[in-house]
């Protein structure tokens, strides 16, 4: 929804099978990311140059 006055901007169809609703599933993660981006709730983290 948009800020005041609220208007519906997008409708997200959640068509995940029961086994895809696991929070570690790639389809679930992609859908979650899409929803959070639409709500402007994505926190971008800087990319690490290396891992230990």
N, C-alpha and C positions, 0 to 999 in steps of 0.2 A: 504494500500500500504506500501511497505517497503521503507526505506530511499534510497537515490541515489544508483544505478539506481532504479527507482520506478518499483516495480512488484506488481501485484495484489495478495494479500495473501488469501483473503476470499471474497465471494459474499454473501451478506445478503439479503434474500428474505423477503420483508415486505408484509405479507399477512394478514394485520389487516382489519377487517370489519370497516365500517364507524363509528359504535358506539364504537369500540375499540381504536379509534384514540384520545380519550380523554386522556390528560396527566396524569390523576389520575387512569387510567385503569391498572390493574395488567399486562396484556399482553404488553401494551405499555411500561410500566416501565421496564419489563424484556428485551424487545427488545432494548430499549435505553441503558440499562446497558451493554448488549452484544456488541453493537456498540462502546460505549465509552471505554470498556475494550480492544477491538481490536485496537482502535486508541491510546491506552495508555493514556487516558484522565480521568481516574477514580481517584478521590481524596478520599483516605481512611480517614475516620474520626474515632478517637478513640471512643470506646463504652463508654457510660456514665454508671457509676456504679449505678446511681439512677436518678429518675425523680421527679420533683416537681409538 
